[in-house]
Amino acid sequence: MEFVRVTKDNLEDEHICCAISNNKDVQVSSKKAWLAERFDEGLVFIKSAERGKCFIEYIPAENAWVPVVADNYMYIDCLWVSGAFKGHGYSTELLDSCICDSKEKGKLGLCILAAAKKKPFLADPKFLTYKGFTVCDEADNGIQLWYLPFAEDSVAPQFKECAKHPHVDEKGYVLYYTNQCPFNAKYVPILEQTAAEHSIPFKAIKITSREEAQNAPTPITTYAFFCDGEYVTNEQMNDKKFLKIAK
């Protein structure tokens, strides 16, 4: 498998795996704009040269868009291998490249979000366990922070207090999201339109800065859906799924 590292220089020419289309597509343009602003903060995006979902995206935890305390760790935004790419060891290849790079940069280890049972858009806990990761913190909604320390005496990362008890004060449906996930550019407006058409109380809150993300009331900032203050899901939904929940 040939892998490509996406940088500022080749960003416009490369596909971004999780949203394969041309640069005029709103999903692609929003994700690429988000990536372009992160490269100077240490973000690394490595993907398959072939078109498909096979990539890893990581960044120094101090610059990650999540409310964690993980000084000198590397935070993995996403490790995604799917479809025909599964079963060939590519997940291990990508993770190993992240480990090697992180050690060369003097990091204490890696951290990533998951759950005890596999959830959409989160890392597979079975794979993480197999690779030596362990749980170092857990929020009330079952979202866990996993880590792989490079030394036994490394201080374990943890969630910020604001993320340990996911809750919002607003009634109705509230969605926190960022442009880190390209699907949001397409599906959030669909939810807004659907809510308006059916008179459903709905509020979409777009997180637009690292500071906002690091102080969000949820451990997952890419997509966190609440109902009457309580956390519901991190899974992106279309109009049909939204109406099913609303009913």
KAQUIUR-V274808 format. One record per residue. SS is DSSP state (a for helix, b for strand, c for the rest). OMEGA is omega in whole degrees, 0 to 359 (none if undefined). D_CENTER is the distance of its C-alpha to the mean C-alpha in Angstrom with 2 decimals. Layout:
ss=<SS:SS>
omega=<OMEGA:OMEGA>
d_center=<D_CENTER:D_CENTER>
//
This chain:
ss=<c:c:b:b:b:b:c:c:c:c:c:c:c:c:c:c:c:c:c:c:c:c:c:c:c:a:a:a:a:a:a:a:a:a:a:a:a:a:a:a:a:c:c:b:b:b:b:b:c:c:c:c:c:b:b:b:b:b:b:b:a:a:a:c:c:c:c:b:b:c:c:c:b:b:b:b:b:b:b:b:b:c:a:a:a:c:c:c:c:a:a:a:a:a:a:a:a:a:a:a:a:a:a:a:c:c:c:c:b:b:b:b:b:b:b:c:c:c:c:c:c:c:c:c:a:a:a:a:a:a:c:c:c:b:b:b:b:b:c:c:c:c:b:b:b:b:b:b:b:c:c:c:c:c:c:c:c:b:b:c:a:a:a:a:c:c:b:c:c:c:c:c:b:b:b:b:b:c:c:c:c:c:a:a:a:a:a:a:a:a:a:a:a:a:a:a:a:c:c:c:c:b:b:b:b:b:c:c:c:a:a:a:a:a:c:c:c:c:c:c:c:c:b:b:b:b:b:c:c:b:b:b:b:c:c:c:c:c:a:a:a:a:a:a:a:a:c>
omega=<176:179:180:173:180:180:176:186:184:185:183:185:185:171:185:169:186:175:187:179:179:186:178:178:185:179:180:183:181:180:181:177:178:179:183:180:184:185:180:178:176:180:178:179:180:185:174:175:177:181:182:182:180:185:171:179:181:187:174:187:178:181:182:179:178:180:178:171:185:184:177:171:171:181:179:177:185:171:190:174:185:176:183:181:182:174:181:179:183:177:179:178:182:179:180:179:177:179:181:180:182:178:179:180:175:181:180:182:180:171:187:178:176:176:182:176:184:176:179:176:174:181:179:182:179:178:180:179:179:182:174:177:173:180:179:176:180:177:182:182:176:176:186:172:180:179:176:181:178:177:185:184:179:178:183:175:177:175:168:183:182:183:185:181:185:182:174:184:184:173:182:182:180:180:170:181:176:175:176:176:184:182:182:181:179:192:177:177:178:178:179:180:180:179:180:182:183:178:178:178:185:179:178:181:180:177:188:180:178:181:178:182:183:178:181:181:182:178:176:182:180:180:180:187:182:174:182:175:185:179:180:185:173:184:178:182:174:183:182:179:180:180:178:178:183:181:none>
d_center=<24.16:23.90:20.68:20.17:18.48:17.41:18.90:20.42:23.50:22.30:19.26:21.54:23.03:20.13:18.08:14.28:14.06:11.58:14.12:17.50:20.09:22.08:21.17:22.89:20.42:18.52:15.18:15.87:17.44:14.77:12.04:14.78:15.91:12.63:12.66:16.37:16.11:13.83:16.05:18.70:16.41:16.00:12.93:13.66:12.82:15.03:15.70:18.60:21.54:22.05:20.37:17.82:14.38:14.74:12.60:10.73:8.92:9.63:11.26:13.84:12.63:15.10:13.28:9.66:8.48:8.60:12.12:13.08:16.33:16.06:18.71:19.05:16.17:13.60:9.94:7.96:4.54:5.40:9.00:10.40:14.17:15.92:19.32:22.17:20.18:19.91:22.60:23.34:21.64:19.12:16.23:18.65:19.63:16.23:15.55:19.13:18.80:15.97:18.29:21.26:19.82:18.58:22.05:23.80:22.10:23.35:20.17:20.79:18.07:14.43:11.98:8.86:7.93:10.09:13.19:16.84:16.83:14.30:12.16:10.72:7.19:7.31:9.36:13.07:15.02:18.13:16.89:15.62:19.04:20.85:19.43:20.50:17.50:18.51:17.29:17.94:17.01:16.35:16.03:18.61:16.46:15.90:12.34:13.02:12.34:13.63:15.31:17.60:20.29:22.56:25.52:26.80:27.40:23.95:22.88:20.01:16.91:16.62:14.97:16.76:19.33:17.85:14.86:17.13:18.88:16.65:19.25:20.31:23.96:24.08:25.67:24.64:21.19:18.59:15.13:12.73:10.31:9.41:10.13:6.95:6.92:10.58:11.71:11.93:14.73:16.73:16.24:16.18:19.66:20.80:20.11:21.90:24.78:25.07:25.17:27.82:29.88:30.02:30.39:27.36:26.24:22.73:20.94:17.76:16.56:14.63:13.12:14.59:14.68:13.25:16.03:15.17:11.55:13.07:15.63:13.93:15.44:12.37:10.14:7.16:7.41:5.60:8.38:10.91:14.35:17.48:21.11:23.96:21.88:20.38:16.82:16.80:13.59:9.91:11.24:12.01:15.79:18.77:22.02:23.57:20.96:20.97:24.78:24.92:23.03:25.15:28.31>
//
